[in-house]
Amino acid sequence: MTAFNDESGTGDALRRALGVNRRRFLSTCTAVGAGAIAAPVLGASPALAQDRGRGHDHDHDHGRGHVLVPPGKRGIILYTVRDATARDPLASDLPSGFREVFKQLARHGYRQVEFAGYGQHANAPGGANLGTVAGAKLLRSWLDDYGLRAQGNHGFIPPSWPLTSADVDTFKLNLEIANILGMDHMGTGGDPTGSAYPADWDVAADKWNALGRIARREGIKLYTHNHDSAYGFLLDGGPLDAQGRPTRSSGIRKLEYFLKATDPKLVWLEMDIFWAHVAQYKFHTYTAHDGSTREKVFDPAGLVARNNKRYPLFHAKDGVVSTTNGMGYDMVPFGTGVIDYTTFFSRVGERNYHNPMVEDDNSPSATDPAQSLREAKISYDNLAALRARRR
């Protein structure tokens, strides 16, 4: 990539379009041009947490823009605090199990949770498995007690296709549980397929359309969740390999193909914004059908803006620049990294429609059992402090 001339304004224009802050933009340019990020970006955390307390629940602050994530839309996926839900309440004074974790998250300010399964420690109220009708009723009572709303689950998606009757029955049970919990959405934590070939994505689209039709009859929107690979490029042309498969690309990204192949009334998506930015770092060039190398930088916010109603949920996960892990980022608590969430949420808009769920895979600690819930508070405060920039 040719270095951008910031004096002309071209670099700043592209940086704003991509939804990354200045430091991240400069490191991305270096990565594209040289194949690696030149240096870690240190001290680039946005100054989000300065607006603490109940004052940040107001829609506007004097002299500042409107709140980008309204109070009722601030959520967390429980995978972030999985060590706390799995903790033995008989062996710790820290919050343990779903009920106590809900209470603590509500104290932090959260109003929504996304489940990552319904298992907890066997000694917690309700026992180990709450993934039943009775367990869901108990979970719902605790959610109601603490003013929380369930807004999704990374749960069961039938592995079979065509669907077996047993898988359909299990899927319908999960939809029943979702309805008891009051969810508008139910989904999964995985990509529809790991393949790079359109034929496999066509099969995945047929399957998800069928599942979405079942979910719609139960009043639930079915969603799939992305990792970075899903925003890589399809192999859809050029010379064939020994197995008769295409080896080059038209520049269409896998999940963009899936969006067009699925029915917008039946299938929705949850963008993991961290992994989408990893994809921006990793998948910026492709080999075209004619063998030439083409550049196409991924714009996560732009994709959402073009398909806004297809993305009812986000994973709000932050990162600092990494030069060593091949992904461009290391995960950190929300608001302590370099991903420009002010620009992202401003560009996608629809703030009363989207449901951002804070996530940090690394919050649980083997040596600091209080870390995950403490970082959940840091993440909440930073999410609540996001404001649109005044123009």
Secondary structure, 3 states (H helix, E strand, C coil): CCCCCHHHCHHHHHHHHHCCCHHHHHHHHHHHHHCCCCCCCCCCCCCCCCCCCHHHHCCECCCCCEECCCHHHCEEEHHHHHHHHCCCCCCCCCCCHHHHHHHHHHHHCCCEEEECCCECCCCCCCCCECCCHHHHHHHHHHHHHCCCEEEEEECCCCCCCCCCHHHHHHHHHHHHHHHHHCCCEEECCCCCCCCCCHHHHHHHHHHHHHHHHHHHHCCCEEEEECCHHHHCECCCEEEECCCCCEEEECCCEHHHHHHHHCCCCCEEEEEEHHHHHHHHHHCCEEEECCCCEEECCCCHHHHHHHCHHHCCEEEECEEEECCCCCCCEEEECCCCCCCCHHHHHHHHCCCCCCEEEECCCCCCCCCCCCHHHHHHHHHHHHHHCCECCCC
